[in-house]
Amino acid sequence: MREPSLLPVFGKLGAKARAAVAVAQVRPVGIALRLRGLLTAHGGMALKISVVAWTVSVLGVVFFMMQG
């Protein structure tokens, strides 16, 4: 089976495959189950948003350090 191409920025993360295996091995309860399901479904988007948020925060810190 051919794997879909991955974004070169984030490299080979394989988040969906690992999360699916972890769900089969350990059955979490309650909020952990919902969070794991969300991360499995939207892991790529969460990673992109966290990278953007981290970059903006670092640039903000640098900006305020240069002002002071």
C-alpha positions as CSV (number, residue, x, y, z in Angstrom):
1,M,0.0,0.0,0.0
2,R,1.3,3.5,-0.9
3,E,1.5,6.0,1.9
4,P,0.3,9.6,1.3
5,S,3.0,12.2,1.0
6,L,3.9,14.1,4.1
7,L,4.6,17.8,4.5
8,P,8.3,18.4,4.4
9,V,8.1,21.0,7.2
10,F,6.9,18.5,9.9
11,G,8.7,15.4,8.6
12,K,7.5,11.9,9.3
13,L,5.4,12.2,12.5
14,G,3.1,9.2,12.1
15,A,0.8,10.6,14.8
16,K,-2.3,8.9,13.5
17,A,-0.8,5.4,13.4
18,R,0.7,5.6,16.9
19,A,-2.5,7.0,18.4
20,A,-4.6,4.2,16.9
21,V,-2.2,1.6,18.3
22,A,-2.3,3.2,21.7
23,V,-6.1,3.2,21.7
24,A,-6.2,-0.5,21.0
25,Q,-3.7,-1.3,23.8
26,V,-5.0,0.9,26.6
27,R,-8.7,1.9,27.0
28,P,-8.8,5.3,28.7
29,V,-12.0,6.6,30.3
30,G,-13.8,9.9,30.2
31,I,-12.0,13.0,29.0
32,A,-8.8,11.2,28.1
33,L,-10.8,9.1,25.6
34,R,-12.3,12.2,24.0
35,L,-9.0,14.0,23.9
36,R,-7.2,11.1,22.3
37,G,-10.0,10.8,19.7
38,L,-9.7,14.6,18.9
39,L,-5.9,14.3,18.7
40,T,-6.2,11.3,16.4
41,A,-8.7,13.1,14.1
42,H,-7.1,16.5,14.1
43,G,-3.5,15.9,15.1
44,G,-2.0,17.6,12.1
45,M,-4.0,20.8,12.5
46,A,-3.2,20.9,16.3
47,L,0.5,20.6,15.5
48,K,0.3,23.4,12.9
49,I,-1.6,25.7,15.3
50,S,0.8,25.1,18.1
51,V,3.8,25.8,15.9
52,V,2.1,29.1,14.8
53,A,1.3,30.0,18.4
54,W,4.8,29.3,19.6
55,T,6.3,31.4,16.8
56,V,4.1,34.3,17.5
57,S,4.9,34.2,21.2
58,V,8.6,34.1,20.6
59,L,8.4,37.0,18.1
60,G,6.3,38.9,20.7
61,V,8.9,38.3,23.4
62,V,11.7,39.5,21.1
63,F,9.7,42.6,20.1
64,F,9.1,43.6,23.8
65,M,12.7,42.9,24.7
66,M,13.9,45.2,21.9
67,Q,11.5,48.0,23.1
68,G,12.7,47.9,26.7
